[in-house]
Amino acid sequence: MLTDDLTLLREFAATRSETAFAQLVARHLPLVHSAALRRTGDAALAEEVAQAVFLILARKAGELAGGWPRRHVALTGWLYRTTQYAAADALKQQHRRQ
């Protein structure tokens, strides 16, 4: 059964369902990873950014699930924008270390 993103997000926010979160990750990891890779140009750093984005999603799931209308576009846009911010932060940290 294909469940929409908002339903999965609400389920995770309410019950901390690992299955619901795993479905969200599986569905959106390609987008997040490819956006991070394009921004950073570094496969290892892109993996770290993708992991950070999904950690942020897990932390903010309740807040996000309550604020959206029933549209698939909302989560995808949020993930893309958050990936851009996380990648920029990762690049700044990398440059500071060098």
Residue pairs with C-beta under 8 A, 6 or more apart in sequence:
3 20
3 23
4 70
4 72
5 24
5 27
5 72
5 74
5 75
5 76
6 65
6 68
6 70
6 71
6 72
6 74
6 75
8 20
8 21
8 23
8 24
9 20
9 24
9 61
9 64
9 65
9 75
10 65
11 17
11 20
12 20
12 21
12 24
12 58
12 61
12 65
13 61
13 62
13 64
13 65
13 66
21 58
21 61
24 57
24 75
25 54
28 75
28 76
28 79
29 50
29 54
31 76
31 79
31 80
31 83
32 49
32 50
32 53
32 54
32 79
32 80
32 83
33 46
33 47
33 50
35 80
35 83
35 84
35 87
36 45
36 46
36 47
36 49
36 50
36 53
36 83
36 86
36 87
37 43
37 46
39 46
39 49
39 83
39 84
39 87
39 88
39 91
40 46
40 49
40 87
40 90
40 91
45 87
45 90
45 91
45 94
46 87
48 90
49 83
49 86
49 87
49 90
50 83
52 86
52 90
53 79
53 82
53 83
53 86
56 82
56 86
57 64
57 79
57 82
64 75
64 78
68 74
68 75
